[in-house]
């Protein structure tokens, strides 16, 4: 069922609609709204009535009916599982029986989904994603009575992969989603998200460093960040060091994850394929100097993601969302692409 992609974080929500046209997609309705602090904390709904009010306003203004919504990867568990040969309709039951061997949740506390990676003479390889049932229940409570119906929930990293990795590309890539309050890192291989990591460094870390060192308001600091980027503030040594310190934490984590992927064999003792490229997206990913700084110390190239690569060729289509803005809508675009073509 066609649905609008709805990406929700602790501080904002973004939605986008893709309309099929001539065997490609064009962008329909889209927008973003701030979420007051305290309604959602670390991905968990703390004030469902307040979130419902935001959904009601969204319904009234844009007429949204059905959405596919993202879930934060820091609350999710991803793992591969080998199953013996069996009928397709027996797979879910087999996964459920072995669920507690892979995640710290009882089967009745968890919701899960899976993708079949491959079938061989020896069995079936599946990629499983699991979230606590209570996490989804919080969002379902907020949607109840809002007029908007969620038809699916998906781990954020899976949506990002669908948006930025060209369809059918089976190479290995790292995706870095530099958000306001956190950064999500995911490795995608053979079209499947293999693992994810989240660190609590985001665009707000840079804004707060500017505000503190220059003794100015958050809004003024945000403006300076946008104008000068991470490498444009050189006249204030303390400020420059504070900003570089925040970004270096992120870069070190990216290097660590790349090194781990390349030096550790998979669950079957096989060497992992080489990461070909790092795709960078997120609201602050296009800050001046950010791509270049992140690339230091990495053995692969880093580039801003084309989040519309699976939407349209852009040869004759000029999207309604600018390239800069599209980096913020990466997850929402991946969610909207989830429907079958």
Secondary structure, DSSP 8 states (H G I E B T S, - for coil): ---EEEEE-SSEEEEEEEEEETTEEEEEEEEEEE--TTSEETTEES-HHHHHHHHHHHHHHH---EEEEEE-GGGEEEEEEEE-S--GGGHHHHHHHHGGGTSSS-GGGEEEEEEEEEEETTEEEEEEEEEEHHHHHHHHHHHTTSS-EEEEEEEHHHHHHHHHS-TT--SEEEEEEE-SS-EEEEEEETTEEEEEEEES--HHHHHHHHHHHHT--HHHHHHHHHHHTTTS--S-HHHHHHHHHHHHHHHHHHHHHHHHHHHS--TTS-----EEEEEEESTTTTSTTHHHHHHTT-SSEEEE--TTTTT---SS---SS-HHHHTTTHHHHHHHTTS--
